[in-house]
Amino acid sequence: MTSRRKRNLILLAKWACYFLILLIAATLQSLPGFLSIFGVRPLFILPVCLAVAIYEGEYPGALLAVAGGFLWDWTASRVSGLMALGLMVVCFTAAVVVELYLRVNTVNFILVNAACCLLVTGMDFLFYYLMPSYPGATGRFLTQVLPMVIYTAALSPLSMMAVRWVAGRFVPEQ
């Protein structure tokens, strides 16, 4: 049986590791040209937030998604709050759907990640390209957004493995 102090330290260490993984993901996502294939780069913040939401539950995952969304807004020089709100809703919903209807495995995580990535990047595309009616918006969606969704989904098991390792490593003893 562990003491309350030791349980709190384990919980603090676990969430510190989650934030460290999130910071690493934000750094990788904002590096210019990192893992770029034909000008398409994957997202790293979204899979980390989704993995934490799936392994820790909907409310803690939504709170980490807000932090990840603000970090994404800050590193992308966007209006603060749009990605935070979008990630919060998407991660909360994904955690509930996985808890109620799906098993936590790699294939389901890839599919959920692809659907959530399409929603978040579609929202970003709608507000920043389609509504201001930029010329060639449809071509940008087909050549940038859809390949980004596929690329992000393909690399998402890496974030799932990292979050699964942290979630399994920092478990208080009963």
Residue, then its C-alpha position, 0 to 999 in steps of 0.5 A: m500500500t502506498s502513501r498518499r504522498k507517494r501516489n501524488l508524486i507518481l501522478l505528478a510524474k506521469w502528467a509531467c511525462y505527458f507534458l514533456i511528450l506534448l512539448i516534444a510533439a509541438t517541437l517536431q510539428s513546428l520544425p521546418g521541413f521535418l519529415s516533409i514529403f512533397g511539402v506535406r508534413p504530419l501533425f504530432i500534437l493531435p495524436v498525443c492528445l488523442a492518446v492521452a484522452i483514450y488512456e486517461g479518460e475524457y476529462p483529463g484528456a480534454l484538459l491536456a487537449v486544451a493545453g495542446g491546442f493553445l500550444w499549437d495555436w502559439t507555434a502556428s501563429r494562429v488566433s489563440g483558442l481555435m485549435a484549443l477548442g477544436l482539440m478539446v471537443v475532438c479528444f473528449t468525443a473520441a475518448v467517449v467513443v473509444e470507451l463505449y464502442l471500440r477497443v483500444n488497439t492500434v488499428n482503431f487508434i489509427l482510424v480514430n486519429a484519421a477521423c479526428c485529424l480530418l475534422v480538425t484540419g477540415m475546420d482549420f481549412l474552412f476558417y482559414y481558406l474556404m471562408p476567405s475564398y482563396p483561389g485554389a482552395t479545393g486543390r489545396f484541400l486535395t493536395q495538402v490536407l488529405p495527404m496530411v491526414i493520411y501521413t498523420a494517421a500513419l505515424s500516430p502509433l508512435s505517440m500511442m506507444a509513448v503514451r501507453w508506456v507512460a500510462g503503464r509505467f506510472v501506476p500507483e501500487q495498491 
